[in-house]
Amino acid sequence: MLYSESGQFNTRYQDDRRSFRLYQERLGFYLLLASAFLLVPFWGNDYWFSAVLIPFLVLSLAGIGLNLLTGYAGQLSLGSAAFMAVGAFAAYNFNLRVPGLPFLISLLLGGLVAGLTGIIFGLPSLRIKGFYILVSTLAAQFLVQWILTNFAWFSNNSSSGVITAPPLLLFGQDFSAPAGRYLLTLSIVTGLGILANSIVRSELGRNWMAVRDMDTAAAVIGIAIPKTKLLAFAISSFYLGIAGSLWAFTYLGTVEPHGFDLTRSFQILFIIIIGGMGSILGNFLGAAFIVFFPILLSQVSAGLLSGVIDAGQLENLQKIIFGALIIFFLIKEPNGLAQIWQTFKQRLRVWPLRY
């Protein structure tokens, strides 16, 4: 059997804490990562880099940001796009107003500003919870968009409010080409994804899950609830801020405040619901579903129904099918694609016996 755990024993505590406990899982992860860095840049074309792979990576990172807050810490949020906008516009202004500031530093500072903003809008979580905190983050969504639209300073007095990507120069290399933007995005998402996996497996991650499951019990065992909740908002918003900067600079190249509207927040929420709450892998699976499935539907419908149905109606039909599949999927597997993947691995472990 290719996927057997027979003979693999954990003799150290560190081995038991590994993200990939079986060597087959580790081998698969390293091969996937090596292929993404070494093979895809040579095999991919500009369309796949610009229209498929980069948005998939950025949405995966945004999903990680929201999942840290909602899936692990149990704090509901509908303001994800607002924190993405804060990160994008802050990184733009740091790069614009501090001459010679490296791109990566401006990206980091944009994430930090988004993290501080997340703390401010996370303060109500110390007194309220559930749907009430959801409304608080929804206020952030409208307030941030209103500020960025009505104060032209944030967009360098642009009449349209549009900001443009700064030069993507790192260590003297230009990453402005589609393959370069893909590699830059992939490197940042990989680094932050590994960091997020370490965070959720650390003491802070366990505190988040304790607060999520029952904050009263968490307080009884000595967890500082206010600090834990605000750290969840800060780190989540930091990730969303970095994702917003990448969305503006490596994906679109130019963006306006309305590009981070409520629809974007719902899109990120769908990613973590479809992918799986409380799962780092689920963010990538959910983003893949959101990005790839509409493309697949478009290709299939264009091939089978072209000329039979009007193009405008065909687009609406695709949205209906997409929405219906999301509802069906949530009913059949509410724990998301990550749970389906775990079930599939369990079946492989006992194959050819019945699961």
Salt bridges, closest charged atoms under 4 A:
GLU5 OE1 - ARG21 NH2 2.97
GLU5 OE2 - ARG349 NH1 3.75
ASP15 OD1 - ARG12 NH2 3.03
ASP15 OD1 - ARG18 NH2 3.96
GLU25 OE2 - LYS345 NZ 2.74
GLU25 OE2 - ARG349 NH2 4.00
ASP213 OD1 - ARG212 NE 3.16
ASP215 OD2 - LYS129 NZ 2.81
